[in-house]
Amino acid sequence: MVSNDEIKIPDRFCIGEDLDWDAPWVDVSLWVELPFWLMVDNTTIAIEIEGHEFQVAVYDNYFELYVKEVTDSRQNVCYRGPLKTHEDLSDGIKEFQKNNPNVPFMWRKCKTILKIATRCNEEVWSMATRKAKLGQRVRRTVDLYLEELCKAHIPLINRLIQGYRLATYDYFAFEVAPWDVPLWVVGRSEQGGVSSFLLPYRKWDFKPLIFPKISSAGKPTGQPTLYQLIQAGDLSEQISAVATPGELELLDALNLMERGDYSGAVRRITTAIEVIVEALLGKAIEMAEGKGRAEKFLRETEKKFDRRVKKYEELSGRTLHNGSRKDLSETRKLRHRIVHLGYRISPGERGRAQRSIDTGRWIFNWFENNEERKNVREKRIAFRSLGRDVTYGIFPAKITTEGVVVSPPPGLNSFRGKP
């Protein structure tokens, strides 16, 4: 018999085993609000990506009706669509209003809404419509599938935005990442819809509480404290701190990585390293050979980064590890493709970007050679990462000529004993 403080652990488990991956596809629509307006009439546009044509409807006349208060999580939205009078609202909403006359209802005008015609695993859709009746593990599996389904369509949205920007030069539109479009609705017009949140942090309506212990049953215990990373007094003392050259670019790279702007993150981490190398090298040459020689060498090597690194190694007596040198070279090549060839790192390539950011941070630490600053960056990483998306890519998703494909984890077939 299992006590209240224990949890029964299955002998074997592989995430995704609860789903029928061979189930047929069913047509669905993905609804998502952009953080800006596309200055165009309501329309439907055919967009081809990876050889498949999607129909994308653009709406600027949508509203959300909130019960009690407006929240980032949107958990209390009871209607989303064109503005309606009280008489035209659903019977359920009118009945609730009648029985709860003191509960306020508030309308919020949405910016541009996109509605993408796509497809979903039929069994997943069926489970999603009855999640309340499913076990917690199965509900989370369904949520993961829907999250990956939605993320796979971000390149499609950015294809639309790129075309719009090139045609209009609208200064306010920009390519989006999960941070910018965190909430999606997966639905079928005749059956309603279910919400999918891509980034846990964006769903927080309040700062989270941190519990000191977790019981064997997986439940938080003890007196909780409000999540914080620094004491108020310590923050006041740090306001006048001076950043290492390139350090603000490093911070931007880490931030963009968490927000899902992988291409931007790679650009910034590369810039951060180039800036600190230039600053340290200039100072080293000036001390050894004079200010004039330092300025001359930096002018001559403006586009010869490898020469700068080599010169720094000679003057400092330190040698960058060959593995780090190779990683840095690969990251700089990737940055070149992004900046000069218009390449964009897709959601399915997140691991590639994460490697560039992680190794870039370590390389920055090596050049900076400051143990105190290194400790600020490298200690308590797990705690600072609270709210990040830690499940990205569990179900690989991509767009093919047939449409979107969400695949099971690579090890699922072997787990089930299939070839």
N, C-alpha and C positions, 0 to 999 in steps of 0.2 A: 504494500500500500504506500502511495506517495503522500508525504506530508505537505503542508502548506508552504514550507520553506525549501522544498525540493522540486526538481523538474526532471521528467523522464526524457532522457536523451536517446534518439533513435540509433540503432546499430549502424545504419548507413543512410547517408543523405547527400544528394547533389542538387544544388539549386536549379530549378527548371524542370525537375522530374515530375512535378505536379501537372505539367501542361502537355497537351497532345500537339506536338510540333508538326504532325502531318495533317492536322485538320485543314479544311478548305479555307480560302480567303473569303471575307465578307466586306462589302463596301462600307466605308465610314467617312466621316468628315472630321477634320481637325480645325478647331477654332482657336485663334490666338490673337491677342491685342498687341499692336506695336506701341512702343513708347513715344511715338510721334504720329503726325498725320501724313498720309500720302495725299498731296493736293490734286486729287483726281475724282471724277464722278464715280458712283457705285458702278462696278463693272466686273466681268469675269474674263480672266486672261489665261491663255494656254501657254504654259512654260515647259520647255523640254530640258531635262537634266539627265545625264547618263543614259541618253537614248529613250527615255520614257517621258511622255507628255502628261502633265498634271493640269487640272483645271483649278485655278485659284480665284475665288471671288473676293472682291474688295468692297468693304462697307464702311461708311462714315456716319451712319445714322443709328448706331447701337447704344443702348443704355444698360446699366446694371441697377437692379433694385435690391437694396440691402435692408435686412431686418436689424433694428436696434442701432448698429454703428457700422461705419465703413472701415474695413480692415484690409491689410496687405494679403492675408491668406485667402480672402474671398470666401471663407467658409460660411458666411451668413448671407450670400447672394441667393435670392429665391427666384430671380428672373433675369435673363439676359437676352436682349433683342431690341427691336424698334420700340420707341416710347409708346406706352399704352395708358388709356384712362383707367380709372378704378373699375369701371364696368367691364372692361375687356380683359382684366386679369383672370387667372385661372380660378376655378371654384375653391381650390385648396387655399390659395392666398387670401381670397376674400373671406373665407370662413375663419382663418387665423386672425385676420384683422378684426373681424366682428367679435371674436372671443377674447381678444387682447387689445382693447382700445387704447391702452396707455403705452403700448410698445410702438416706438417710432419706426417709420419706413422712410428710407432716403434713396433718391435717384442719384446716380453718378453717370455723367456722359463719358462714354468710351472714346478713345482716339481711334485710329483706323483698325478695323477688325479684318483679319484674313480668314477665309474658310477654304480649306484645302481638301479636295476630293482624293481619297486614297483608299487603302485597304488594311485589314487587321485579321489576325488569326481568329476564326469563328468561335473556337472554344474560349479563347481569352476574352472576346467580347461578351460572350454569354456569362462568363464568370464575373466580369466587371459590372454587369448590370445587377448582380445579386451578391455583391461582396459582403454585405452585412451578414449573410448566412454562411460564409466560408470561415475556415480556421485562419488564425493570424498568419501562419506561414504561407498559406496559399494566397491570402490577400496581398502579402508583400511581394510574392512572385508575380502576381498580376500587375501590381503597381510598377514593378521593375520593367516588365514587358512594355507597358504603355509609355513609360518614360523614354525608353530607347526608341520606340516607334516615333514619338514626337521629336526627339533630338535628331533623328535621321532626316527630318524635313527642314532643318535650319539652313542647310546649303541651298535648298529650293527657295526659301524666303529671301536669302541674301542675293540670289540670282535676280529676283524681282526688284529688290532694293537697288542693286547695282545698275540695272537698266533704268530705273526711275531717276537715280542720281545723275547718270550720264546724260539723260534726256532733259533734265530740269535744272541741274546744278542747285538743287534745294540744299541750303546750308545746314538744315536741321536733321535731315535723314542720315542714317549711318548703318553699317552692317551690324547685325545683332548677334548676340551670344545668349546662352541660357540665362545669364543674369538679367538681360534686357527683356526676355520673353519667358519668364519662369512658369506662368500658369497657362495650361492648355486644357481644352475640353474635347474629348473624343466622343463622338455621338453619331446617331442615326436619327434623322428628322422624326421618324415615326416612333422612336423609342427613347427619346431624351438623350442625355449625355452624362459622362463621368469625368471628373477633373483629374488632371495629372500635373504635379509640381516637379519641376526639373532641378531645383536647387533648394535644399532644406533651409538655408539661411534666409531666403526670400520669403519663406512661409512664416517666419517668426513674427507674431504680433506683439510680443513682449520679450525682454531679455530672458534667456533660459535660467533655470535654477540648477545648481550643481549639487548632487548628493554625494556625501563622502564615501558611501559603501553601496555595493550591489549584492543582494542576497543570492544564494544558490539557485533560487527560482527566477533570477533575472530581474528582480524588483528593486528599485532604489530604496535605501533605508538611511536613517539618521537625519539630522537637521540640515536642510538645504541652505545654500548660500547663493546669492545672486552672482551670475557669471561676470567676472571682471578680469582684465589682464594687467591692470596697473592701479595702484592706490592714487587717490586724488593729489596728495602731497607730492608724490614722486613725479606725477605728470607735470606739476607746476615747475619743478626743478629741471625737467627735461626740455621745456619749451625753447630755451636758448641754445640747445645742443646744435652743433654744426655737423652736417652730414659729410661722410667721406665722399670724395669725388666719384660720381656714378652710383652712389647709394640710393638716391631717390629713384633713379631708373630701375635699380634692382627691386625696390619696393613695388614699383609699378608693374614689373614683370610678374612678381608673385601674385599681385592682385588680379592682373588680367588672366593669369592661369586659372585662378579660382572662379572667375566670372565666365570662363568659357571662351575668351578671346585668345585662342592659342597662337594665331599668327602675330597678334600684337605683343603677346608675351615673349615670343622668340625675338622679335625686333628689339624689345626693350632690354632683354638680358644681354644681347650682343652689344648694344650701345653701352650698357653699364660697364662691361668688361673693357671695352675700348676706351672709355673715359678714364677709368682708374689706371689703366696701363699708361696712357698719355700723361696723366698727372704725376704718377710715381717716376716715370722715366724722365720727364722734364726736370723734376727735382733732383734726381740722381745725377744727370749729366751736368746740371748747373753746379752741383757741389764738387764734381770731379774735374770739370773742364771749363766752367764759366757759363754765364747766362746766354751769351751770344752763341756759343756752340750748341747749347740746348735748343734755342729757338731755331737755329739752322737745321739741326737734325730732325726736329719735329716737322718742319716744312718739307724737307726732302722725303720723309717717310709717311706723309699724310695718307697715302694709299698703299702702304707697305707694312701692314700690321705685323707680319711675322718678323720683320727686321727689328721692329720696336721691341717685341718680346725677347728676341735674342740679345739685343743690346741691354735690356733690363737685367737679364740673367747674368750677363758679363759683369755689370757694375754692382749688382747686389750679391753675387756669389751664390745665388739660389737657382735651382733648376726645376722647372715645371715638369711634373710627371708626364711620361709619354702618353698614358691613357687619357689624362686631362687635356693634353695637347691635341690628341685626335678628336676628342669630344668637342673641343672648342672649334676645331676646323670644320666639323660636320655641322655645328650650329651656325657658323658664319656662312656656310654654303646654303643652308636652309634659309637664312635671313636674306641672302642674295636672291633666291627664287621668289621669296615673298615680295620683296621691294621692287625688283627689276622685271620679274616675269608675271606678276599678278597672281602668284600661287596663294591659295588659301588652305590652311590645315583643317581638314574636315573633322567632325566630332568622332568619327571612327579611328582617327589617327592621334587621339589624345595622348596615348602613351609615348609617342614620338616627341611631342611637345614637352611633356612632363620630364622626359630624360634631359632635354636641352635646358630646362629651367633648373632642375636639381643639380646637374653637373655644373651649370653656369654659376649657381650660387656658391658651390664649393670652390670653383676657380676664383671667384671674386674674393672669397675668404682667404685664399692662398696669396693673392696679390696684396690684399690689404694687410695681411700679417698682423692682425690685431686680435688677440685672444678675447678681450672684453667684448668687442663688437661681434665676434664670431659666436660667443655664448648667447648673446641676445637673439641671434638668428636661429641657432641650432638647438637650443634647449626649449623644452615645453612645446615642441612642434605639434604634437597630437592635441594638446589643449587649445592651442591657437587655431587649429583646424576645425574646431567645433562648428558645425553648420555647413561644411563642405560636402560635395557630392562624392561619396566614397564607393559608389556602386557602378560608376560609369563603365560601360563596355562589357558588363557581365554577359549580356545577350547581344552579341555583335549585330549591328544594324547598318544597312546601306541601301542605296537606291540602285536598282538595276533596270535593264530594258523592260522587264516585266512589271516594274513598280518597286515599292519598298519591300525589303526582306529583313525580317528579324529572326536571327538564328539562335539555336540553343548553345549553351557553353560548350567549348570544344571537347571537354572531357565527358559529356553526358552519355554519348553512345557507348564508350568503353565502360562507363559506370553501369550501364544497363546490360552489358555483355554483348553489344552489337558491334559488328565490324566497322 
